[in-house]
């Protein structure tokens, strides 16, 4: 195999077109244009190298011929025989060289290209490793005193799972076979499955009910194998299986079942074709593809922030150091080699830059999709009954799903049968007697949700919490406008990177993967923090030092506060291999150390034990303190004087080395205020100062937190199991630990973007219950346990402060509360919804262009141009309430087509603080009012363009008083084409006040903000 063939194989891998069977993500997108890319690699690339070498040689040869001719004429004019001049002989030798060695140069170019691109590419990712010489690498350094560098520092960590969700391959006759993952087993995240492992399994024929986000239910029948539109579709689930279940055996079972299917026997016999290996000579094509499908995806962990710039810099470095060998330029033969290889160098650089351009287009395209603000897929609310209008109580009482949820949450009194009987007869009274039961809008239809929201004024202000189900990077990115500089405290408990905690990392890049994940998200959270805010992060010894340096990069080491030590174990681990690991860390950074100061801790009973009131002082308990100080009589002569004990008349002098703490004047004042204590019998030899408990403030937080004060890991497990007995969490933080963190931080919005089981929200609710505080929480979690652990935990804690075995034991401690839940689009969803589209007119235009222009289009513009309008186009806004996307519905990647919430998405894109929502869906419109971050009062009008046409819209605007004279708003957003002027201006004659009302179209604002890329 030639160097050229090796290069093409490597480039197909790098361009991600070597896996036509992968029917998802960037693979699916590029496979749509695989023919053109292959043509470039297999045909045009080699021709370009030959052409470039020839052109470079011709240009240099012409220059040398001219130089030779001019010098020959000059020497003849001077009477010198040109054949005797060494310089001219050298030129003739160079000319001879240009006629030979072309093939050698071609192979050298291909070899260098292969070496260069192989050096930085590793299983779907480019790793920034500048090889300086041999095994020595160079890192970026700008003169800092200390710099932290890791291999993936200039990349985004994007990995969210290691399973292939969709997979397709073609048979020899061109027909396709597709493996499709359907919804994973709903019990997968429950404690009862802790003795099981998840595996890919062929589904059983089943009928399932799909609950839509609007409350509608759809019945769907699923079969393991079907023929659809000429394709064979085979369905799997990622199912909890008994421990020890082997994926290989399950694959064999699936192969037997599928090859025995009547449809396969009749029309898909090619699946049984032999694809033998040395170990498995009987392997079939179906088994080969199923084995690939069920394997882990160990590629594609990162997206480079500037791949084009990085590779161009590295290319110049590579050419200078490994082609030109400039370090050895002092040697004459090296200089001669450079001159001789100039054609090779020029061609190598030109071809490499073309390939870099295509790779940069591919990586920048993925970066654009990664940084795109993601859609809100669904928006739901949980609200205590005391906030719900009683007019809605009958609808609540008539909903068996709501009663079933309350029963499952352990909130209902009495026997279940009685409860359901009560729900049918007179249950409105039961609702009135239990005001802190939470209504969950996911269990109701859209009309109920809209009626509930319409009854709430100042909606955003009324909410106590926000839960976001999705990737934390994408959630933080979506929150940028709405919560910029509004977070008082960030607390996170990221995966500790132990190798067994679920964090996916690239082979040989475990810590570097973690660092990129960690810093990417910390940077985004920083912009959400207000000036007097603080960031806390739990870690253990594995990543504590790295996280501190990373946070130092984000906040500046000058803003480092402390590494707090938390004693997480109450007893030593005697089976430890080295030392018992008894503690974790909580690193603390302020956004601005000069503006944030910790709130002092409330004094404990133990700290107050020394305070008594032996003299029944009306001011309460006190403790006696020294009346002397550590200064000598020479240092403080005014504090060296006698004091008379009023009870004995004895004159008392302090020591020469420890004079009184107070001057004569202050001492007399202390006597008058009864602050001098002479002992129980009044005959002490020295006085003491009475320090009263009620005059003391809180306690300055210390850096070592003992489990007696904030609990240990077993406490955290017990707390969670009291709420949710079948939980699978093995190391949740204790509520007391997080309460201390939040107390120290101060009152405000609390953000936790590794929310886990929801301890942070639990702590916020408990603190508010104790001191009637107004703290609010923002929690982000991607795990499937969002709906089975995190959200139920908050619903439970709101209803009752205390729980046992999953049942409420103190419903009288419930409190008024409301929170919103968002499910957001994932990066994988974005890729799965993307389509490359090329119209016939575009293809005709492309065909009419020169080969060079077509190549330029392929390398630079294809992905951006052909994907436009694929994710969201102006047409989607004509019916904004019916916009659909394919959305992953579990962590394994199974997806369904769902309605997305354009309205809520836009609210976050513009940072709207929602005051009120009025949904008139039956009339084709929804209005929202609120304030933009700049303080401008805003109205947003969403309409179905078919229902609310020009005339209807004009009448609606009149009804809503959209004019400067009458409108209370400064900005109005409207979707769809309309004839309403962009700016209304009204000059009032009295006072000369000019009022302006700006009308803005939603579509351009939405698209611009969704794809806007900030410095993150």
TIFIRO-130085 format. One record per residue (C-alpha): residue in one letter; x, y, z. Coordinates in steps of 0.5 Angstrom, whole numbers, plus 2048, in hexadecimal, padded with zeros to 3 digits. Example, Ala and Ser with C-alpha at 12.3 -4.5 7.8 and 13.67 -1.06 7.14 Angstrom:
// residues 2
a8197F7810/s81B7FE80E/
***
This chain:
// residues 1016
x800800800/x8038077FE/x80480D802/x7FE8107FF/x7F980A800/x7FB80B808/x7FA812808/x7F3811804/x7F180C80A/x7F381180F/x7F081780C/x7E981380C/x7EA811813/x7EB818815/x7E681B810/x7E1816814/x7DF81280D/x7E280C80F/x7DC809813/x7D680980E/x7D2805813/x7D180B818/x7CB80E817/x7CB81481C/x7CF81A81E/x7D481D819/x7D5816816/x7CE816813/x7CF81D811/x7D681C80D/x7D381580A/x7CE819806/x7D481C802/x7D9816803/x7D98167FB/x7DC81D7FA/x7E181C800/x7E38157FD/x7E48187F6/x7E881E7F9/x7ED8197FD/x7ED8137F8/x7EE8177F2/x7EF81F7F3/x7F481E7F8/x7F981A7F4/x7F881F7EE/x7F98257F2/x7FF8237F5/x8028217EE/x7FF8287EB/x80282C7F1/x8098287F0/x8098297E9/x8078317EA/x80C8327EF/x81182F7EB/x8108327E5/x8108397E8/x8168387EB/x8198357E5/x81783B7E1/x81B83F7E6/x82183B7E6/x82183B7DE/x8208437DE/x8268437E3/x82A83E7DF/x8298427D8/x82B8497DB/x8318477DF/x8338437D8/x8328497D4/x83684D7DA/x83C8497DA/x83D8487D3/x83D8507D2/x8428507D7/x84684B7D3/x8458457D8/x84383E7D6/x83C83D7D9/x83E8357DA/x8448377DE/x84083A7E3/x83E8367EA/x83883A7EB/x8358397E4/x8378317E5/x8338317EB/x82D8357E8/x82D82F7E2/x82D82A7E8/x82782D7EB/x82382D7E4/x8258267E3/x8228247EA/x81B8287E8/x81B8227E3/x81B81D7E8/x81981B7EF/x81181C7EE/x80F8167F0/x8148167F6/x81181D7F8/x80A81A7F7/x80B8157FC/x80F81A801/x80981E801/x804819802/x808816808/x80981D80B/x80181E80B/x80081780E/x805818813/x80381F815/x7FB81E815/x7FC817819/x80081B81E/x7FA81F821/x7F481A81F/x7F2815824/x7EB811823/x7E7817821/x7EB81D825/x7F1821824/x7F582282A/x7FA82882A/x80182582B/x806829828/x80C824827/x812829827/x817823826/x81781C827/x81381A82D/x814822830/x80D82682F/x80C82D830/x806831833/x803838833/x80783C838/x806844838/x80B84583E/x806844844/x80984284A/x80583C84B/x801839845/x7FD833845/x7FD82F83E/x7F982883C/x7F8825836/x7F1827834/x7F182E837/x7EF831830/x7E982C82F/x7E282C832/x7E0825835/x7DA823832/x7D981C834/x7D381A837/x7D2812835/x7D680C832/x7D080882F/x7CF809828/x7C780A827/x7C6809820/x7CA80581B/x7C9804814/x7CD80080E/x7CB7FE807/x7CB7F7804/x7CE7F67FD/x7C87F77F9/x7C77FE7FC/x7C27FD801/x7C37FF809/x7C27FC80F/x7C1800815/x7C27FF81D/x7BE804821/x7BE805828/x7B780582C/x7B6808833/x7BA805838/x7B780183E/x7B3806842/x7B6802848/x7BD803846/x7BF80884C/x7BB805852/x7BE802858/x7BB7FC856/x7C07FB850/x7C67FC854/x7C87F5853/x7C77F584B/x7CB7F8845/x7C87FB83F/x7C97F8838/x7C67F8831/x7C17F3830/x7BC7F282A/x7B57F582D/x7AF7F082E/x7A97F282A/x7A57F782E/x7A07FD82E/x7A2803832/x79F809834/x7A3810833/x7A1816837/x7A281C833/x7A4823836/x79D826835/x79A820839/x79881C833/x799815833/x79B81182D/x79A80982C/x7A0806828/x7A17FF826/x7A97FD826/x7AB7F7822/x7B27F4822/x7B37F481B/x7AF7F7815/x7B07FA80E/x7AF80180D/x7B0805807/x7B4800804/x7B97FF80A/x7B97FA80F/x7B87FD816/x7BB7F981C/x7B97FB823/x7BD7FB82A/x7BC7FD831/x7C27FF836/x7BF7FA83B/x7C17F9842/x7C37F1842/x7C67ED848/x7CD7EE84A/x7D17EA846/x7CD7EA83F/x7D27EA83A/x7D17EF834/x7D47EA82F/x7CF7E4831/x7C97E9830/x7CC7EB829/x7CC7E4827/x7C57E382A/x7C37E9826/x7C67E6820/x7C37DF820/x7BC7E3821/x7BD7E781B/x7BF7E2816/x7B97DE818/x7B47E4817/x7B07E2811/x7B17E980E/x7B97E880E/x7B87E180B/x7B47E4805/x7B77EA803/x7BE7EC808/x7C27E6807/x7C87EA806/x7C87EB80D/x7CA7E380E/x7D07E4809/x7D77E280D/x7DC7E880F/x7E17E3812/x7E67E5817/x7EC7E081A/x7E97DF820/x7E27DF81E/x7E27DC817/x7DA7DB817/x7D97E2818/x7D37E5814/x7D27EC811/x7CD7ED816/x7D17EB81C/x7D77F081A/x7D27F681A/x7CF7F4820/x7D57F3824/x7D77FA821/x7D17FD823/x7D17FB82A/x7D87FD82B/x7DA80382F/x7DB80982B/x7E280B82D/x7E3811829/x7E1818828/x7E281B82F/x7E482282D/x7E3828828/x7E982D827/x7E8834828/x7EC836822/x7EE83081E/x7F0834818/x7F483981C/x7F8833820/x7F982F81A/x7FC835816/x80183781B/x80382F81C/x80482E815/x809834814/x80C83181A/x80C82A817/x80F82D811/x815831814/x81782C819/x816825815/x81682780E/x81B82D80D/x81E82B814/x820832815/x82383081C/x82982E817/x829833813/x830835814/x83282F810/x833830809/x83082A807/x82A82B80A/x829832807/x82A82E800/x825829802/x82082F804/x8218327FD/x82182B7FA/x81A8297FD/x8178307FC/x81282D7F7/x8108287FC/x80F82D802/x80B8327FE/x80682C7FC/x806829802/x80482F806/x7FF831800/x7FC82A800/x7FC82A808/x7F8830809/x7F382E804/x7F2828809/x7F282C80F/x7ED83180C/x7E882B80B/x7EA828812/x7E982F815/x7E2830811/x7E0829814/x7E282B81B/x7E083281B/x7D982F819/x7D982B81F/x7DB830823/x7D5835820/x7D082F822/x7D382E829/x7D383682B/x7CC837828/x7C783882D/x7C383282E/x7BB83282D/x7B7831833/x7B382A832/x7AE82B837/x7AC83083D/x7A882D843/x7A783084A/x7A682D851/x7A2831856/x79F83185D/x79783185D/x797837861/x79983B85B/x794837856/x78E83B855/x788837858/x784837852/x78983284F/x78982D855/x783829852/x78782884C/x78D826851/x788821855/x78681E84F/x78D81C84C/x78F81584E/x79681684C/x79781B851/x794817857/x799811855/x79F816855/x79D81885C/x79C81185E/x7A380F85B/x7A681585E/x7A4813865/x7A0819866/x798816867/x79581486D/x79180E86E/x79080886A/x792808862/x78B806861/x78780B865/x78C810862/x78980F85B/x78280E85E/x783815861/x78681885B/x77F816857/x77B81985D/x77C81F860/x78481F85F/x78482785E/x783828866/x789823867/x78D828862/x78B82E866/x78E82A86D/x794828869/x79782F866/x79E82D866/x79D827861/x7A082985A/x79C829854/x7A082684E/x79E829847/x7A2823844/x79C81F846/x797824843/x79582683C/x79782D839/x79183183A/x79282F842/x799832842/x79783883E/x791839843/x796838849/x79B83D846/x796842844/x79484384B/x79B84484E/x79E84B84D/x7A584D84D/x7A684684B/x7AE84584B/x7AE849852/x7A9844855/x7AE83E853/x7B283C859/x7B6837854/x7B883584D/x7BA82E84B/x7BD82C845/x7BE825842/x7C382583D/x7CB82683C/x7CE82B841/x7D282F83C/x7CC830837/x7C883283D/x7CD83783F/x7CD83A838/x7C683A838/x7C583E83F/x7CA84483D/x7C684983B/x7C0848840/x7C5847846/x7CB84B845/x7CE84E84B/x7C884B84F/x7CB845853/x7CD84685A/x7D183F85B/x7D3839856/x7D483385A/x7D682C856/x7D7825857/x7DA823850/x7DC81B84F/x7E381A853/x7E681784D/x7E7810851/x7E680C84B/x7E080984D/x7DB80F84E/x7D880F847/x7DD815844/x7DF81383D/x7E681483B/x7EA813835/x7EF80E836/x7F6810839/x7F381783A/x7EF816840/x7F181C844/x7F182183E/x7EA81F83C/x7E8820843/x7EB827843/x7E882983D/x7E182783F/x7E282B845/x7E5831843/x7E083283D/x7DB832842/x7DE836847/x7DF83C842/x7D883C840/x7D683C847/x7DA842849/x7D6847844/x7D0845848/x7D384784F/x7D284E852/x7D8852855/x7D785085C/x7D684985A/x7DA84285C/x7DC83C859/x7DC83585D/x7DE82E85A/x7DF82885D/x7E482385B/x7E981E85E/x7F081D85D/x7F081A856/x7EE821853/x7EF826859/x7F5829856/x7F382984F/x7EC82C851/x7F0832855/x7F483484F/x7EF83484A/x7EA83884F/x7F083C84F/x7F083D848/x7E983F848/x7E984484E/x7F084584F/x7F4843855/x7F4849859/x7EC84785A/x7EE84185D/x7EB840864/x7EC839867/x7EC832866/x7E782F86B/x7E882886E/x7E282486F/x7E281E873/x7DE81A86F/x7DF813873/x7DD81287B/x7E280C87B/x7E880A878/x7E8805872/x7ED800875/x7ED7FC86E/x7F080286B/x7F6800867/x7FA806869/x7F780B86E/x7F080C86F/x7EC81186B/x7E8815870/x7E781C86D/x7E581F866/x7E7827865/x7E282D863/x7E683285F/x7E4839860/x7E583F85B/x7E284685B/x7E0849855/x7E384F858/x7E784E85F/x7E6855861/x7DE855860/x7DC84E863/x7DD84D86A/x7DA84786E/x7D4847872/x7D6845879/x7D383E87C/x7CE83E881/x7D183C888/x7D083588A/x7CD832890/x7D482F892/x7D7836890/x7D2839895/x7D383489B/x7D883989F/x7D383E89F/x7CF83F8A6/x7CC8448AA/x7CE8438B1/x7CC84A8B3/x7C584A8B0/x7C78508AC/x7C18528A8/x7C58528A1/x7C684B8A1/x7CB8468A1/x7D38488A1/x7DA8458A2/x7DF8488A5/x7E684B8A2/x7ED84D8A3/x7ED8548A6/x7F58548A4/x7F885589E/x7FF85289B/x80285989C/x80785B8A1/x8078628A5/x80D8658A1/x80986489B/x80286689E/x80386A8A4/x7FC86D8A4/x7FA8668A5/x7FE8658AB/x7FA8678B1/x7F78648B7/x7EF8628B8/x7EB8618BE/x7E785B8BF/x7E185E8C2/x7DF8588C6/x7E68578CA/x7E985E8C9/x7EF85B8C7/x7F385F8C2/x7F685B8BC/x7FB85C8B7/x7FC8598B0/x8038558AF/x80885A8AC/x8088558A6/x8018558A5/x7FD85B8A6/x7F685C8A6/x7F285C8A0/x7EE8628A1/x7F08698A3/x7ED86D8AA/x7E88708A6/x7E586A8A3/x7E68668A9/x7E186B8AD/x7DC86A8A7/x7DD8628A8/x7DB8638AF/x7D58678AE/x7D38638A9/x7D485C8AD/x7D98598A8/x7DE8588AE/x7DE8518B1/x7E184F8B8/x7DF8488B8/x7D98458BB/x7DB8478C2/x7DE84E8C0/x7E584C8C3/x7E984B8BC/x7F084D8BC/x7EF8508B5/x7E98538B2/x7E684F8AC/x7E28538A6/x7DB8508A5/x7DA84F89D/x7D284E89B/x7D0848897/x7CB84D893/x7D0852892/x7D484D88E/x7D384C886/x7D4846882/x7DA841882/x7DF84287C/x7DF83C878/x7E5838879/x7E8833873/x7E782D876/x7E082A877/x7DF82487B/x7DA81F87A/x7D7821881/x7D582887E/x7D3826877/x7D281F876/x7D6819873/x7D481586C/x7D0810870/x7CC816873/x7CB81886B/x7C9811869/x7C481086F/x7C181786E/x7C0815866/x7BD80E868/x7B881186D/x7B5815867/x7B6810862/x7B8809865/x7BA80685E/x7BF80B85C/x7C5809859/x7CA80E85B/x7D080C85F/x7D3813861/x7CE818861/x7D081F865/x7CD82086C/x7C782586C/x7CB829872/x7D282986E/x7CE82D868/x7CA83186D/x7D1834870/x7D3835869/x7CD839867/x7CD83D86E/x7D483F86D/x7D3841866/x7CD846868/x7C6847866/x7C484685E/x7C4842858/x7C883B859/x7CA837853/x7CC830853/x7CD82D84C/x7CF82684E/x7C9826852/x7C981E853/x7C381C858/x7C282385A/x7C5824861/x7C682C85F/x7BF82D85E/x7BD829864/x7C282E868/x7BF834865/x7B8832867/x7BA83086E/x7BE83786F/x7B883B86D/x7B3837871/x7B8838877/x7B9840876/x7B3842871/x7B984386C/x7B8845865/x7BD841862/x7BC83D85B/x7BF838858/x7C1836850/x7C382F84F/x7C582B849/x7C6823848/x7C681F842/x7C5818845/x7BF814844/x7BE81484C/x7BC81C84B/x7B481984B/x7B5813850/x7B9817855/x7BB81E855/x7B4821853/x7B081C858/x7B581E85D/x7B482585D/x7AC82485C/x7AD820863/x7B1825867/x7AC82B865/x7A6826868/x7AA82486E/x7B0826872/x7B181E874/x7B0818871/x7B1810873/x7B180B86E/x7AE80F868/x7A881286C/x7A781986F/x7A7819877/x7A7821877/x7A2823872/x7A0829877/x7A782C875/x7A682D86E/x7A783386B/x7A4837865/x7A983685F/x7A9836857/x7AE834852/x7AF83384B/x7B282D847/x7B582E840/x7B782883B/x7BC82B836/x7BF828830/x7C6825830/x7CB82582B/x7CA81E828/x7C3821827/x7C5827823/x7CA82281F/x7C481D81E/x7BF82281B/x7C4825817/x7C382480F/x7C8826809/x7C3829804/x7C682A7FD/x7C082D7F8/x7C082B7F1/x7C28327EF/x7C88327F4/x7CA82C7F1/x7CA82F7EA/x7CD8357EC/x7D38317EF/x7D382C7E9/x7D48337E5/x7DA8357E9/x7E28337E7/x7E582D7EB/x7E98327EF/x7E38357F1/x7DF82F7F3/x7E582D7F7/x7E58337FB/x7DD8327FC/x7DF82B7FF/x7E482D803/x7E2834806/x7DA835805/x7D682F804/x7D482D80C/x7D283480D/x7CE836807/x7CB82F806/x7C982F80E/x7C583580E/x7BE835810/x7BF82E812/x7BE82F819/x7BA835819/x7B7839814/x7B283F813/x7AD83A811/x7AD837818/x7AB83E81B/x7A483E817/x7A283881B/x7A6839822/x7A1835826/x7A382F821/x7AA82F820/x7AD828821/x7B4824822/x7B781E823/x7B981D82A/x7BC81882E/x7B8816834/x7BD812838/x7C4812839/x7C580C834/x7C381082F/x7BC80E82D/x7B8813829/x7B1815828/x7AF81B824/x7AC820829/x7A9827829/x7AE82D82B/x7AD83382F/x7AF83982B/x7AC83E82F/x7B083C835/x7B683B831/x7B584282F/x7B4845836/x7BB842838/x7BE844832/x7BC84C833/x7BD84B83B/x7B584D83C/x7B384D843/x7AC84A842/x7A784E846/x7A084B843/x79E84683D/x79784683A/x796840835/x791841830/x79383B82C/x78B83982A/x78C840827/x79383F824/x797844828/x79B84482F/x79D84B832/x7A384B837/x7A585183B/x7AB85383F/x7B285683F/x7B885683B/x7BF85683F/x7C085D83D/x7B985F841/x7B586083B/x7AE85E83C/x7AC859836/x7A6855833/x7A784F82F/x7A184D82A/x7A2846827/x79D844822/x79B83F81D/x79B843817/x79683F814/x791840819/x79384781B/x79484B814/x796852812/x78F855814/x78E85081A/x79585281C/x79385A81B/x78D85981F/x790855825/x79685B825/x790860826/x78D85C82C/x79485B82F/x79586382E/x79B86282A/x79D869829/x7A186E82D/x79B87282F/x79886D833/x79D867834/x7A186683A/x7A6862836/x7AD865833/x7AE85F82F/x7A985A82B/x7AB853828/x7A7850823/x7A884A81E/x7A6849817/x7A684E811/x7A1854813/x7A085B811/x7A185F818/x7A6864818/x7AD86381B/x7AD86981F/x7A786D822/x7A8874825/x7A3879828/x7A588082A/x7A1882830/x79F88982F/x79F88A837/x7A688A83A/x7A9888833/x7AA881835/x7AC87C82F/x7A9875830/x7AC87082B/x7AA86982A/x7AF864827/x7AC85E823/x7B1859822/x7B085281E/x7B184C822/x7B484881C/x7BB84C81B/x7BC84D822/x7BB845824/x7C084381F/x7C5848820/x7C5847828/x7C483F827/x7CB83F823/x7CF844826/x7D5842828/x7D884682E/x7DF845831/x7DE83E835/
***
